[in-house]
Amino acid sequence: MHKRFAELSTPLVADACVRLRVPLRAAPAGVRPVVPGHRVAGRALPVRHYGSVDVFLEAFTTHATPGDVLVIDNDGREDEACVGDLAVLEAQAAGLAGVVVWGLHRDTADLREIDLPVFSYGAHAPGPVRLDPRGPEALRTARFGAHTVGADDVVFADDDGVLFVAADRVDTVLDTAETIFRTERNQARRIRAGETLREQTRFDAYLRRRAEDPEYTFRQHLRGIGGAIEE
């Protein structure tokens, strides 16, 4: 899975989900890698944070498998960082592939040195000063914006953001993402060679057809000619 994602991107995976009518489950805009260029793909290891690192340690001990991605639900809080260098080092020691946080991180310089992919809204110096009652879903699911993520989901993350895809749809989604990738790379190659995107998409023909049928859309036109620039 990680190897297949290596030449792809989250925009391609998102487009594939739309094309296949697979639910498009994206993290809220603004979740980015601590180190630009970091990317990760792996099974979700969900946890809900209640103010203590113990929930992470328990997840590593009882639920983690190598290559998992720790998905931390900190309710998108902006008043505390919920993960730092020690938790990320422990995630690395447990064989995890990365960490995605619905919230903030700290110890940025240390995280850069550790070099395990970490994605969050950004850095904040204060850690948690609260200790809330722990709920029964602490190690079962994590909320991430509007979405609920479980161990039956796969995480894809890069500079453009974070996506969650049901594990039983991943192969089909990646197949379609690879098809879109090849089509778009060919379109880009042809533009560089002097054939404009308007020429490739027969845009003049589209304008003529739309003049005859105002309800005719560019997406319908693209599907008819095998284009892939939007879905």
Sequence and secondary structure as in RCSB ss.txt:
>XXXX:A:sequence
MHKRFAELSTPLVADACVRLRVPLRAAPAGVRPVVPGHRVAGRALPVRHYGSVDVFLEAFTTHATPGDVLVIDND
GREDEACVGDLAVLEAQAAGLAGVVVWGLHRDTADLREIDLPVFSYGAHAPGPVRLDPRGPEALRTARFGAHTVG
ADDVVFADDDGVLFVAADRVDTVLDTAETIFRTERNQARRIRAGETLREQTRFDAYLRRRAEDPEYTFRQHLRGI
GGAIEE
>XXXX:A:secstr
 HHHHTT  HHHHHHHHHHHT   EE  TT EESSTT  EEEEEEEEE SS THHHHHHHHHT  TT EEEEE T
T SS EEE HHHHHHHHHTT  EEEEESEE  HHHHHHH   EEES B S          TTTTTEEEETTEEEE
TTEEEEEETTEEEEEEGGGHHHHHHHHHHHHHHHHHHHHHHHTT  HHHHTTHHHHHHHHHH TT  HHHHHHHH
T  S  
